Amino acid sequence: MRGVAAAMMLAGGTLLGAPIAHAGQVVDTPRIPTPVPAPQPSVQLLDCQGSTGDHGCGAGFFWRDGWHGFGCYPC
C-alpha cells in the first residue's frame, strides 16, 4: 500500500512539474486603413415648377388659389 502511494506521489509530482502548454504567439498583422466612401450626389426634392417649394409647400406640392381656397395642392 505504501509503495502504491509512493508511486502515485512520484507520478503526481512529475505531472505537476511538467511544462504547461501555452497558446501560440499572435503575430501582429498590419492594419489596413478602411477606404473613405466617395461622396454621393445629394437629391434635391423639387416641386412641380422645378423649385424647392413656394409658401412652404415643399416637394410634390405647389401653391395655388384653387376653388377650395389658397393652399398647397399636389402635382
Number of C-alpha atoms within 10 A of each C-alpha: 6 7 8 9 10 11 12 12 12 12 11 12 11 10 11 10 8 9 7 8 6 6 6 6 6 6 6 6 6 6 6 6 6 6 6 6 6 6 6 6 6 6 6 9 12 15 19 15 12 10 13 17 19 15 10 11 16 18 18 17 20 22 18 14 10 10 6 7 8 10 14 19 13 13 10
